[in-house]
Amino acid sequence: MSDTTDPGARIRLLLVDDHQLVRDGLRARLGDIPEIDIVGEAANGEQALAAAETLRPDLALVDVGLPDINGIELTTALAQRCPELRVLILSMYDSQGYVMSAMRAGARGYVLKDAPSAEIIAAIRAVAAGGAYFSSALTAALATQGDDATALTEREREVLILVAQGDSNKRIAQKLDVSVRTVETHRLNLRRKLGIETAAGLAGYALKRGWIRG
């Protein structure tokens, strides 16, 4: 597909979400739009990659939370296997970390799941036409967040550094004199704020900022 789309052209759309109810809802929301053809669905990353290679859609609407690989990793894989395919992330997460990770992976847009139907449709049209689109609510939130590192609390930063150094949740709990559940909560907050899923990713983040030594 070229970098620009004929205004009268149809948009071949692939839905990627692990919840059937969500996919059914999207079909209902998008079914009456004349230029959008939903050509396939996928419930996980493996299915999405196979469908993209077989069906050759113009655009994939991808959820972040998939059961095998996350939507960010899937975006990277799709860019490698189907470079002409455009990816629009549809997510419940409004953190700057997820948005930045999606952009680095090659996504052309990011829209929130609770956005009005009109905004999701506008996002699909914009990305399919070669542009970019970010949810209006998300844009406002990002404008107030500033650098993602500044959004971390001091305790979250401490947990991040200990994870980066290879400590287990139990060991971190002992060092900080908190419960393992509290450590798990901090790690969940780190994933939401930074969009980083793995300990190795957190280590790279901490190393880049000089919080640990390589």
Buried (B, 14 or more C-beta within 10 A) or exposed (E): BEEEBEEEEBBBBBBBBBEEEBBEBBEEBBEEBEBBBBBBBBBBBBBBBEBBEEBBBBBBBBBBEBEEBBBBBBBBBBBEEBEEBBBBBBBEBBBBBBBBBBBEBBBBBBBBBEBEBEBBBBBBBBBBBEBBBBBBBBEEBBEEBEEBBEBBEEBBBBBBBBBBBEBEBEBBBEEBEBEBEBBBBBBEBBBBBBBBBEBEBBBBBBEEEEBBEE
